[in-house]
Amino acid sequence: MEMKEKIEQALDSIRPYLEADGGNVKVVELTDDMVLRIELTGACSSCPMSTMTLKAGVEEAVKKAIPEIIKVEAVNIAVA
């Protein structure tokens, strides 16, 4: 299975929770040094809890499924 497919599968495992809150996530890129860059969309892009959602939810799910990925960062979150 390709890395991109693995990433989508990992994201699919948490998408229902994001969608329940009116948001979603999409892959922007996987860098050469194994940093996954994503974009939080919908309600997730402006939610004050989105940084926590990203770290606890998205990053955990992705790293559990794909240990090679060292970090997940959102391109559109303003870190407070």
VENTAKA-V128521 format. One line per field, one symbol per residue. phi: phi as a letter, one per 20 degrees, with the letter a starting at -180 (. if undefined). psi: psi as a letter, one per 30 degrees, with the letter a starting at -180 (. if undefined). A space follows every 10 residues. Layout:
phi=???
psi=???
This chain:
phi=.fgfffffff fffdggffff encabcfead ffemdedcce dmfffdffef ffgfffefff fffffcgffe acceecdeff
psi=kleeeeeeee efffeeeeef ggaakkkelj lfghkkklkk lbfffgkfge eeeeeedeee eeeeeiffkf kkkkfgkjk.
